[in-house]
Amino acid sequence: MAFDGSEGKVVSLTEASDWTARFRDSITPGDTLGHFFGYEKINLILAQEGCMGIRIYYGLEEDDTKNLILVGVDAEQNDMENGVIVEKAIKCPPTCGNGSKLNS
Protein backbone atom coordinates (compact mmCIF):
# COMPACT_ATOMS: atom_id res chain seq x y z
CA MET A 1 0.00 0.00 0.00
CA ALA A 2 1.38 3.40 -0.95
CA PHE A 3 0.91 6.48 1.22
CA ASP A 4 -1.30 9.17 -0.28
CA GLY A 5 -1.11 11.83 2.43
CA SER A 6 -4.51 11.11 4.00
CA GLU A 7 -3.29 8.62 6.61
CA GLY A 8 -4.22 9.02 10.25
CA LYS A 9 -7.51 9.73 11.93
CA VAL A 10 -9.01 12.80 13.55
CA VAL A 11 -10.13 11.93 17.10
CA SER A 12 -12.25 13.73 19.63
CA LEU A 13 -10.84 15.77 22.49
CA THR A 14 -12.47 13.29 24.88
CA GLU A 15 -10.69 10.32 23.32
CA ALA A 16 -7.35 12.14 23.15
CA SER A 17 -7.62 13.43 26.73
CA ASP A 18 -8.47 9.93 27.99
CA TRP A 19 -5.31 8.59 26.33
CA THR A 20 -3.08 11.36 27.64
CA ALA A 21 -4.55 10.98 31.14
CA ARG A 22 -3.82 7.24 31.04
CA PHE A 23 -0.25 8.06 29.98
CA ARG A 24 0.20 10.63 32.78
CA ASP A 25 -1.01 8.04 35.29
CA SER A 26 1.74 5.65 34.13
CA ILE A 27 4.74 7.97 34.53
CA THR A 28 6.71 9.66 37.28
CA PRO A 29 5.66 13.25 38.03
CA GLY A 30 7.83 15.67 36.06
CA ASP A 31 8.40 13.24 33.15
CA THR A 32 7.94 14.56 29.63
CA LEU A 33 4.27 14.84 28.65
CA GLY A 34 4.62 16.31 25.19
CA HIS A 35 6.80 18.03 22.65
CA PHE A 36 6.32 21.21 20.63
CA PHE A 37 7.69 21.73 17.12
CA GLY A 38 7.23 25.07 15.38
CA TYR A 39 5.42 25.21 12.06
CA GLU A 40 8.60 26.32 10.26
CA LYS A 41 10.31 22.99 11.01
CA ILE A 42 7.21 20.95 10.17
CA ASN A 43 6.80 22.86 6.90
CA LEU A 44 10.48 22.23 6.02
CA ILE A 45 9.75 18.51 6.20
CA LEU A 46 6.41 18.64 4.36
CA ALA A 47 7.72 20.93 1.60
CA GLN A 48 10.23 18.32 0.40
CA GLU A 49 9.48 16.96 -3.04
CA GLY A 50 7.61 13.67 -2.74
CA CYS A 51 6.89 14.00 0.98
CA MET A 52 3.51 12.49 1.90
CA GLY A 53 3.68 13.08 5.64
CA ILE A 54 5.78 12.79 8.76
CA ARG A 55 6.92 9.73 10.68
CA ILE A 56 7.72 10.28 14.35
CA TYR A 57 10.29 8.11 16.09
CA TYR A 58 10.83 7.84 19.82
CA GLY A 59 14.33 8.62 20.97
CA LEU A 60 16.32 8.58 24.18
CA GLU A 61 19.19 11.02 24.65
CA GLU A 62 22.41 10.12 26.44
CA ASP A 63 21.02 11.49 29.73
CA ASP A 64 17.82 9.37 29.33
CA THR A 65 15.75 12.40 28.29
CA LYS A 66 12.88 11.31 26.03
CA ASN A 67 12.70 12.95 22.61
CA LEU A 68 10.94 12.64 19.27
CA ILE A 69 12.56 12.58 15.84
CA LEU A 70 10.50 13.77 12.85
CA VAL A 71 11.32 12.69 9.31
CA GLY A 72 9.48 13.00 6.01
CA VAL A 73 8.08 9.86 4.39
CA ASP A 74 7.51 9.26 0.69
CA ALA A 75 4.59 7.51 -1.03
CA GLU A 76 6.42 4.17 -0.87
CA GLN A 77 6.47 4.40 2.95
CA ASN A 78 10.22 5.13 3.04
CA ASP A 79 11.87 7.58 5.43
CA MET A 80 13.40 10.50 3.54
CA GLU A 81 16.76 9.93 5.24
CA ASN A 82 18.62 12.41 3.02
CA GLY A 83 16.12 15.16 3.72
CA VAL A 84 15.20 17.30 6.70
CA ILE A 85 15.18 15.51 10.07
CA VAL A 86 13.95 17.48 13.08
CA GLU A 87 14.50 17.02 16.81
CA LYS A 88 15.17 19.27 19.82
CA ALA A 89 11.52 20.02 20.48
CA ILE A 90 10.41 22.24 23.31
CA LYS A 91 9.43 19.82 26.06
CA CYS A 92 6.39 19.92 28.35
CA PRO A 93 7.17 20.26 31.20
CA PRO A 94 8.48 22.84 31.70
CA THR A 95 6.93 24.64 28.73
CA CYS A 96 3.30 23.44 28.71
CA GLY A 97 1.28 26.63 28.43
CA ASN A 98 -1.97 26.86 30.35
CA GLY A 99 -3.43 23.62 31.61
CA SER A 100 -5.46 21.81 28.99
CA LYS A 101 -7.43 18.57 28.94
CA LEU A 102 -4.44 17.02 27.19
CA ASN A 103 -1.76 17.93 29.72
CA SER A 104 -3.35 18.23 33.15
N, CA, C and O atoms as CSV, one atom per row, in Angstrom:
chain,resi,resn,atom,element,x,y,z
A,1,MET,N,N,0.842,-1.179,0.000
A,1,MET,CA,C,0.000,0.000,0.000
A,1,MET,C,C,0.889,1.244,0.000
A,1,MET,O,O,1.797,1.359,0.824
A,2,ALA,N,N,0.641,2.138,-0.885
A,2,ALA,CA,C,1.384,3.396,-0.951
A,2,ALA,C,C,0.690,4.443,-0.084
A,2,ALA,O,O,-0.530,4.421,0.073
A,3,PHE,N,N,1.477,5.358,0.477
A,3,PHE,CA,C,0.909,6.475,1.220
A,3,PHE,C,C,0.380,7.510,0.236
A,3,PHE,O,O,0.982,7.745,-0.812
A,4,ASP,N,N,-0.748,8.127,0.578
A,4,ASP,CA,C,-1.305,9.174,-0.280
A,4,ASP,C,C,-1.450,10.512,0.431
A,4,ASP,O,O,-1.931,11.477,-0.164
A,5,GLY,N,N,-1.045,10.583,1.686
A,5,GLY,CA,C,-1.115,11.833,2.433
A,5,GLY,C,C,-2.361,11.980,3.285
A,5,GLY,O,O,-2.497,12.962,4.015
A,6,SER,N,N,-3.279,11.013,3.206
A,6,SER,CA,C,-4.513,11.110,3.996
A,6,SER,C,C,-4.495,10.217,5.236
A,6,SER,O,O,-5.501,10.117,5.938
A,7,GLU,N,N,-3.381,9.580,5.507
A,7,GLU,CA,C,-3.295,8.623,6.605
A,7,GLU,C,C,-3.485,9.294,7.961
A,7,GLU,O,O,-3.219,10.485,8.124
A,8,GLY,N,N,-3.943,8.521,8.911
A,8,GLY,CA,C,-4.220,9.023,10.249
A,8,GLY,C,C,-5.716,9.171,10.443
A,8,GLY,O,O,-6.502,8.908,9.533
A,9,LYS,N,N,-6.092,9.585,11.612
A,9,LYS,CA,C,-7.506,9.733,11.931
A,9,LYS,C,C,-7.670,10.914,12.877
A,9,LYS,O,O,-6.890,11.072,13.816
A,10,VAL,N,N,-8.655,11.720,12.643
A,10,VAL,CA,C,-9.011,12.800,13.554
A,10,VAL,C,C,-9.803,12.161,14.696
A,10,VAL,O,O,-10.742,11.402,14.455
A,11,VAL,N,N,-9.425,12.469,15.934
A,11,VAL,CA,C,-10.127,11.930,17.096
A,11,VAL,C,C,-10.714,13.066,17.912
A,11,VAL,O,O,-10.348,14.228,17.741
A,12,SER,N,N,-11.612,12.719,18.786
A,12,SER,CA,C,-12.251,13.731,19.633
A,12,SER,C,C,-11.323,14.144,20.766
A,12,SER,O,O,-10.386,13.425,21.113
A,13,LEU,N,N,-11.597,15.303,21.333
A,13,LEU,CA,C,-10.844,15.768,22.491
A,13,LEU,C,C,-11.032,14.784,23.647
A,13,LEU,O,O,-10.089,14.526,24.395
A,14,THR,N,N,-12.215,14.243,23.799
A,14,THR,CA,C,-12.474,13.287,24.875
A,14,THR,C,C,-11.583,12.058,24.738
A,14,THR,O,O,-10.963,11.624,25.710
A,15,GLU,N,N,-11.520,11.502,23.544
A,15,GLU,CA,C,-10.690,10.320,23.316
A,15,GLU,C,C,-9.213,10.643,23.554
A,15,GLU,O,O,-8.510,9.895,24.234
A,16,ALA,N,N,-8.753,11.757,22.992
A,16,ALA,CA,C,-7.349,12.143,23.146
A,16,ALA,C,C,-7.014,12.432,24.607
A,16,ALA,O,O,-5.948,12.035,25.079
A,17,SER,N,N,-7.898,13.112,25.331
A,17,SER,CA,C,-7.618,13.433,26.729
A,17,SER,C,C,-7.653,12.180,27.601
A,17,SER,O,O,-6.918,12.101,28.585
A,18,ASP,N,N,-8.483,11.206,27.264
A,18,ASP,CA,C,-8.470,9.926,27.989
A,18,ASP,C,C,-7.125,9.237,27.812
A,18,ASP,O,O,-6.568,8.712,28.776
A,19,TRP,N,N,-6.604,9.234,26.604
A,19,TRP,CA,C,-5.312,8.587,26.328
A,19,TRP,C,C,-4.171,9.303,27.042
A,19,TRP,O,O,-3.303,8.663,27.636
A,20,THR,N,N,-4.177,10.645,26.981
A,20,THR,CA,C,-3.081,11.362,27.636
A,20,THR,C,C,-3.176,11.240,29.153
A,20,THR,O,O,-2.149,11.206,29.830
A,21,ALA,N,N,-4.390,11.173,29.700
A,21,ALA,CA,C,-4.548,10.976,31.145
A,21,ALA,C,C,-4.014,9.600,31.547
A,21,ALA,O,O,-3.328,9.470,32.561
A,22,ARG,N,N,-4.324,8.594,30.766
A,22,ARG,CA,C,-3.818,7.242,31.044
A,22,ARG,C,C,-2.288,7.232,31.011
A,22,ARG,O,O,-1.648,6.578,31.835
A,23,PHE,N,N,-1.711,7.956,30.060
A,23,PHE,CA,C,-0.250,8.056,29.985
A,23,PHE,C,C,0.307,8.753,31.225
A,23,PHE,O,O,1.264,8.271,31.830
A,24,ARG,N,N,-0.291,9.889,31.606
A,24,ARG,CA,C,0.198,10.628,32.778
A,24,ARG,C,C,0.135,9.775,34.037
A,24,ARG,O,O,0.994,9.889,34.911
A,25,ASP,N,N,-0.880,8.920,34.130
A,25,ASP,CA,C,-1.012,8.036,35.291
A,25,ASP,C,C,0.077,6.959,35.326
A,25,ASP,O,O,0.295,6.335,36.364
A,26,SER,N,N,0.753,6.740,34.209
A,26,SER,CA,C,1.739,5.654,34.132
A,26,SER,C,C,3.180,6.131,34.317
A,26,SER,O,O,4.102,5.317,34.324
A,27,ILE,N,N,3.380,7.438,34.468
A,27,ILE,CA,C,4.743,7.973,34.528
A,27,ILE,C,C,5.026,8.626,35.872
A,27,ILE,O,O,4.127,8.826,36.689
A,28,THR,N,N,6.273,8.946,36.077
A,28,THR,CA,C,6.707,9.656,37.276
A,28,THR,C,C,6.409,11.146,37.107
A,28,THR,O,O,6.647,11.698,36.033
A,29,PRO,N,N,5.895,11.802,38.138
A,29,PRO,CA,C,5.658,13.254,38.027
A,29,PRO,C,C,6.913,13.980,37.542
A,29,PRO,O,O,8.023,13.701,37.996
A,30,GLY,N,N,6.719,14.906,36.622
A,30,GLY,CA,C,7.830,15.665,36.055
A,30,GLY,C,C,8.370,15.086,34.759
A,30,GLY,O,O,9.135,15.749,34.059
A,31,ASP,N,N,7.973,13.818,34.417
A,31,ASP,CA,C,8.405,13.244,33.147
A,31,ASP,C,C,7.815,14.033,31.978
A,31,ASP,O,O,6.849,14.776,32.144
A,32,THR,N,N,8.393,13.866,30.826
A,32,THR,CA,C,7.938,14.560,29.626
A,32,THR,C,C,6.525,14.120,29.252
A,32,THR,O,O,6.239,12.928,29.142
A,33,LEU,N,N,5.652,15.104,29.061
A,33,LEU,CA,C,4.272,14.845,28.647
A,33,LEU,C,C,4.066,15.053,27.159
A,33,LEU,O,O,3.240,14.385,26.537
A,34,GLY,N,N,4.821,15.982,26.594
A,34,GLY,CA,C,4.621,16.308,25.193
A,34,GLY,C,C,5.797,17.088,24.649
A,34,GLY,O,O,6.719,17.457,25.376
A,35,HIS,N,N,5.741,17.326,23.362
A,35,HIS,CA,C,6.796,18.035,22.647
A,35,HIS,C,C,6.143,19.053,21.715
A,35,HIS,O,O,5.076,18.806,21.154
A,36,PHE,N,N,6.798,20.194,21.562
A,36,PHE,CA,C,6.317,21.215,20.627
A,36,PHE,C,C,7.343,21.427,19.537
A,36,PHE,O,O,8.527,21.618,19.812
A,37,PHE,N,N,6.877,21.392,18.281
A,37,PHE,CA,C,7.693,21.730,17.118
A,37,PHE,C,C,7.017,22.894,16.416
A,37,PHE,O,O,5.811,22.853,16.172
A,38,GLY,N,N,7.773,23.925,16.092
A,38,GLY,CA,C,7.226,25.067,15.376
A,38,GLY,C,C,6.849,24.720,13.941
A,38,GLY,O,O,7.394,23.794,13.341
A,39,TYR,N,N,5.911,25.480,13.412
A,39,TYR,CA,C,5.423,25.214,12.060
A,39,TYR,C,C,6.511,25.329,11.005
A,39,TYR,O,O,6.450,24.655,9.977
A,40,GLU,N,N,7.519,26.184,11.250
A,40,GLU,CA,C,8.597,26.319,10.255
A,40,GLU,C,C,9.317,24.994,10.041
A,40,GLU,O,O,9.610,24.623,8.905
A,41,LYS,N,N,9.607,24.275,11.133
A,41,LYS,CA,C,10.314,22.992,11.010
A,41,LYS,C,C,9.414,21.934,10.375
A,41,LYS,O,O,9.868,21.143,9.548
A,42,ILE,N,N,8.146,21.922,10.761
A,42,ILE,CA,C,7.211,20.955,10.170
A,42,ILE,C,C,7.054,21.230,8.682
A,42,ILE,O,O,7.039,20.301,7.874
A,43,ASN,N,N,6.937,22.504,8.317
A,43,ASN,CA,C,6.801,22.859,6.898
A,43,ASN,C,C,8.056,22.515,6.103
A,43,ASN,O,O,7.955,22.148,4.932
A,44,LEU,N,N,9.247,22.628,6.719
A,44,LEU,CA,C,10.478,22.227,6.024
A,44,LEU,C,C,10.408,20.756,5.608
A,44,LEU,O,O,10.816,20.385,4.508
A,45,ILE,N,N,9.882,19.933,6.510
A,45,ILE,CA,C,9.749,18.506,6.196
A,45,ILE,C,C,8.703,18.308,5.106
A,45,ILE,O,O,8.969,17.645,4.103
A,46,LEU,N,N,7.518,18.876,5.294
A,46,LEU,CA,C,6.406,18.644,4.363
A,46,LEU,C,C,6.640,19.240,2.982
A,46,LEU,O,O,6.068,18.765,2.001
A,47,ALA,N,N,7.475,20.276,2.889
A,47,ALA,CA,C,7.724,20.934,1.600
A,47,ALA,C,C,8.681,20.159,0.700
A,47,ALA,O,O,8.870,20.529,-0.459
A,48,GLN,N,N,9.287,19.093,1.214
A,48,GLN,CA,C,10.227,18.318,0.399
A,48,GLN,C,C,9.481,17.610,-0.728
A,48,GLN,O,O,8.384,17.085,-0.536
A,49,GLU,N,N,10.089,17.607,-1.889
A,49,GLU,CA,C,9.478,16.955,-3.042
A,49,GLU,C,C,9.216,15.482,-2.736
A,49,GLU,O,O,10.116,14.753,-2.319
A,50,GLY,N,N,7.985,15.060,-2.948
A,50,GLY,CA,C,7.612,13.665,-2.740
A,50,GLY,C,C,7.213,13.309,-1.323
A,50,GLY,O,O,6.890,12.153,-1.048
A,51,CYS,N,N,7.228,14.277,-0.413
A,51,CYS,CA,C,6.885,13.998,0.977
A,51,CYS,C,C,5.368,13.860,1.119
A,51,CYS,O,O,4.613,14.738,0.700
A,52,MET,N,N,4.932,12.748,1.713
A,52,MET,CA,C,3.507,12.488,1.903
A,52,MET,C,C,3.061,12.717,3.344
A,52,MET,O,O,1.865,12.738,3.632
A,53,GLY,N,N,4.018,12.885,4.240
A,53,GLY,CA,C,3.684,13.084,5.643
A,53,GLY,C,C,4.922,12.957,6.502
A,53,GLY,O,O,6.049,12.986,6.008
A,54,ILE,N,N,4.695,12.816,7.782
A,54,ILE,CA,C,5.782,12.786,8.755
A,54,ILE,C,C,5.693,11.511,9.584
A,54,ILE,O,O,4.621,11.143,10.064
A,55,ARG,N,N,6.820,10.848,9.743
A,55,ARG,CA,C,6.921,9.729,10.680
A,55,ARG,C,C,7.631,10.268,11.917
A,55,ARG,O,O,8.578,11.048,11.816
A,56,ILE,N,N,7.157,9.840,13.088
A,56,ILE,CA,C,7.725,10.284,14.352
A,56,ILE,C,C,8.316,9.072,15.065
A,56,ILE,O,O,7.627,8.090,15.342
A,57,TYR,N,N,9.596,9.169,15.351
A,57,TYR,CA,C,10.287,8.113,16.086
A,57,TYR,C,C,10.502,8.546,17.520
A,57,TYR,O,O,10.709,9.728,17.796
A,58,TYR,N,N,10.453,7.590,18.431
A,58,TYR,CA,C,10.828,7.837,19.823
A,58,TYR,C,C,12.338,7.779,19.920
A,58,TYR,O,O,12.984,6.977,19.246
A,59,GLY,N,N,12.892,8.630,20.756
A,59,GLY,CA,C,14.328,8.623,20.969
A,59,GLY,C,C,14.644,8.807,22.442
A,59,GLY,O,O,13.816,9.274,23.223
A,60,LEU,N,N,15.857,8.430,22.801
A,60,LEU,CA,C,16.319,8.583,24.175
A,60,LEU,C,C,17.725,9.151,24.120
A,60,LEU,O,O,18.641,8.514,23.600
A,61,GLU,N,N,17.893,10.361,24.663
A,61,GLU,CA,C,19.193,11.016,24.646
A,61,GLU,C,C,20.138,10.344,25.639
A,61,GLU,O,O,19.723,9.499,26.432
A,62,GLU,N,N,21.401,10.725,25.586
A,62,GLU,CA,C,22.415,10.119,26.445
A,62,GLU,C,C,22.076,10.223,27.930
A,62,GLU,O,O,22.439,9.344,28.712
A,63,ASP,N,N,21.378,11.300,28.321
A,63,ASP,CA,C,21.018,11.493,29.732
A,63,ASP,C,C,19.648,10.902,30.065
A,63,ASP,O,O,19.072,11.220,31.106
A,64,ASP,N,N,19.125,10.045,29.187
A,64,ASP,CA,C,17.824,9.371,29.330
A,64,ASP,C,C,16.630,10.309,29.158
A,64,ASP,O,O,15.512,9.946,29.524
A,65,THR,N,N,16.843,11.500,28.613
A,65,THR,CA,C,15.746,12.403,28.294
A,65,THR,C,C,15.020,11.877,27.058
A,65,THR,O,O,15.644,11.570,26.042
A,66,LYS,N,N,13.691,11.776,27.158
A,66,LYS,CA,C,12.884,11.309,26.028
A,66,LYS,C,C,12.838,12.403,24.961
A,66,LYS,O,O,12.781,13.591,25.278
A,67,ASN,N,N,12.864,11.988,23.697
A,67,ASN,CA,C,12.699,12.946,22.613
A,67,ASN,C,C,11.960,12.304,21.457
A,67,ASN,O,O,11.733,11.094,21.449
A,68,LEU,N,N,11.592,13.102,20.495
A,68,LEU,CA,C,10.944,12.644,19.275
A,68,LEU,C,C,11.786,13.101,18.093
A,68,LEU,O,O,12.374,14.182,18.112
A,69,ILE,N,N,11.833,12.265,17.073
A,69,ILE,CA,C,12.555,12.583,15.843
A,69,ILE,C,C,11.535,12.560,14.719
A,69,ILE,O,O,10.832,11.565,14.543
A,70,LEU,N,N,11.442,13.650,13.950
A,70,LEU,CA,C,10.504,13.767,12.849
A,70,LEU,C,C,11.252,13.669,11.536
A,70,LEU,O,O,12.290,14.304,11.349
A,71,VAL,N,N,10.714,12.867,10.625
A,71,VAL,CA,C,11.320,12.691,9.308
A,71,VAL,C,C,10.207,12.582,8.271
A,71,VAL,O,O,9.153,12.007,8.541
A,72,GLY,N,N,10.445,13.130,7.095
A,72,GLY,CA,C,9.483,12.998,6.014
A,72,GLY,C,C,9.435,11.564,5.508
A,72,GLY,O,O,10.401,10.810,5.629
A,73,VAL,N,N,8.282,11.202,4.937
A,73,VAL,CA,C,8.085,9.865,4.392
A,73,VAL,C,C,7.490,10.003,3.000
A,73,VAL,O,O,6.596,10.817,2.770
A,74,ASP,N,N,8.001,9.193,2.072
A,74,ASP,CA,C,7.508,9.264,0.693
A,74,ASP,C,C,6.321,8.320,0.482
A,74,ASP,O,O,5.921,7.606,1.401
A,75,ALA,N,N,5.773,8.320,-0.707
A,75,ALA,CA,C,4.593,7.513,-1.027
A,75,ALA,C,C,4.839,6.021,-0.877
A,75,ALA,O,O,3.901,5.257,-0.652
A,76,GLU,N,N,6.084,5.603,-0.998
A,76,GLU,CA,C,6.420,4.171,-0.874
A,76,GLU,C,C,6.701,3.774,0.569
A,76,GLU,O,O,7.232,2.693,0.822
A,77,GLN,N,N,6.348,4.642,1.519
A,77,GLN,CA,C,6.470,4.403,2.952
A,77,GLN,C,C,7.908,4.483,3.464
A,77,GLN,O,O,8.194,4.028,4.571
A,78,ASN,N,N,8.809,5.054,2.675
A,78,ASN,CA,C,10.217,5.131,3.042
A,78,ASN,C,C,10.543,6.457,3.727
A,78,ASN,O,O,10.078,7.519,3.312
A,79,ASP,N,N,11.359,6.374,4.793
A,79,ASP,CA,C,11.866,7.585,5.426
A,79,ASP,C,C,12.732,8.335,4.428
A,79,ASP,O,O,13.512,7.730,3.692
A,80,MET,N,N,12.595,9.640,4.407
A,80,MET,CA,C,13.402,10.495,3.540
A,80,MET,C,C,14.687,10.837,4.286
A,80,MET,O,O,14.880,11.967,4.733
A,81,GLU,N,N,15.563,9.838,4.413
A,81,GLU,CA,C,16.763,9.932,5.235
A,81,GLU,C,C,17.734,11.020,4.795
A,81,GLU,O,O,18.502,11.527,5.613
A,82,ASN,N,N,17.712,11.382,3.531
A,82,ASN,CA,C,18.618,12.408,3.023
A,82,ASN,C,C,17.988,13.798,3.042
A,82,ASN,O,O,18.554,14.759,2.522
A,83,GLY,N,N,16.811,13.883,3.647
A,83,GLY,CA,C,16.120,15.160,3.721
A,83,GLY,C,C,16.230,15.781,5.101
A,83,GLY,O,O,17.182,15.536,5.842
A,84,VAL,N,N,15.240,16.582,5.425
A,84,VAL,CA,C,15.201,17.297,6.700
A,84,VAL,C,C,14.763,16.335,7.806
A,84,VAL,O,O,13.741,15.661,7.681
A,85,ILE,N,N,15.532,16.276,8.875
A,85,ILE,CA,C,15.185,15.512,10.071
A,85,ILE,C,C,15.183,16.493,11.229
A,85,ILE,O,O,16.136,17.253,11.401
A,86,VAL,N,N,14.128,16.483,12.020
A,86,VAL,CA,C,13.947,17.479,13.077
A,86,VAL,C,C,13.883,16.805,14.449
A,86,VAL,O,O,13.262,15.755,14.616
A,87,GLU,N,N,14.531,17.427,15.410
A,87,GLU,CA,C,14.496,17.019,16.815
A,87,GLU,C,C,14.664,18.282,17.634
A,87,GLU,O,O,14.513,19.382,17.103
A,88,LYS,N,N,14.969,18.152,18.892
A,88,LYS,CA,C,15.167,19.271,19.819
A,88,LYS,C,C,13.888,20.084,19.981
A,88,LYS,O,O,13.895,21.312,19.897
A,89,ALA,N,N,12.791,19.368,20.215
A,89,ALA,CA,C,11.516,20.016,20.479
A,89,ALA,C,C,11.559,20.737,21.823
A,89,ALA,O,O,12.439,20.496,22.649
A,90,ILE,N,N,10.609,21.606,22.016
A,90,ILE,CA,C,10.411,22.239,23.309
A,90,ILE,C,C,9.567,21.267,24.133
A,90,ILE,O,O,8.460,20.904,23.735
A,91,LYS,N,N,10.089,20.857,25.265
A,91,LYS,CA,C,9.427,19.821,26.055
A,91,LYS,C,C,8.436,20.405,27.057
A,91,LYS,O,O,8.607,21.517,27.557
A,92,CYS,N,N,7.405,19.627,27.332
A,92,CYS,CA,C,6.393,19.922,28.346
A,92,CYS,C,C,6.422,18.779,29.355
A,92,CYS,O,O,6.196,17.637,28.955
A,93,PRO,N,N,6.688,19.017,30.646
A,93,PRO,CA,C,7.169,20.257,31.202
A,93,PRO,C,C,8.614,20.536,30.785
A,93,PRO,O,O,9.309,19.630,30.324
A,94,PRO,N,N,9.061,21.747,30.938
A,94,PRO,CA,C,8.484,22.842,31.702
A,94,PRO,C,C,7.592,23.769,30.889
A,94,PRO,O,O,6.843,24.559,31.462
A,95,THR,N,N,7.660,23.686,29.562
A,95,THR,CA,C,6.928,24.638,28.728
A,95,THR,C,C,5.641,23.993,28.220
A,95,THR,O,O,5.607,23.416,27.133
A,96,CYS,N,N,4.576,24.101,29.031
A,96,CYS,CA,C,3.304,23.439,28.708
A,96,CYS,C,C,2.173,24.403,28.406
A,96,CYS,O,O,1.099,23.971,27.986
A,97,GLY,N,N,2.380,25.693,28.606
A,97,GLY,CA,C,1.284,26.632,28.431
A,97,GLY,C,C,0.273,26.488,29.562
A,97,GLY,O,O,0.578,25.909,30.605
A,98,ASN,N,N,-0.909,27.007,29.357
A,98,ASN,CA,C,-1.965,26.864,30.352
A,98,ASN,C,C,-2.426,25.419,30.381
A,98,ASN,O,O,-2.322,24.713,29.378
A,99,GLY,N,N,-2.927,24.978,31.507
A,99,GLY,CA,C,-3.427,23.619,31.610
A,99,GLY,C,C,-4.513,23.363,30.576
A,99,GLY,O,O,-5.394,24.196,30.364
A,100,SER,N,N,-4.438,22.210,29.941
A,100,SER,CA,C,-5.463,21.808,28.992
A,100,SER,C,C,-5.921,20.403,29.346
A,100,SER,O,O,-5.327,19.759,30.210
A,101,LYS,N,N,-6.958,19.925,28.696
A,101,LYS,CA,C,-7.432,18.571,28.939
A,101,LYS,C,C,-6.426,17.534,28.473
A,101,LYS,O,O,-6.537,16.360,28.826
A,102,LEU,N,N,-5.453,17.951,27.690
A,102,LEU,CA,C,-4.444,17.018,27.193
A,102,LEU,C,C,-3.209,16.939,28.073
A,102,LEU,O,O,-2.453,15.972,27.986
A,103,ASN,N,N,-2.986,17.953,28.933
A,103,ASN,CA,C,-1.756,17.933,29.718
A,103,ASN,C,C,-1.940,18.096,31.216
A,103,ASN,O,O,-0.954,18.230,31.940
A,104,SER,N,N,-3.179,18.088,31.702
A,104,SER,CA,C,-3.350,18.234,33.154
A,104,SER,C,C,-4.559,17.465,33.655
A,104,SER,O,O,-4.848,17.480,34.852
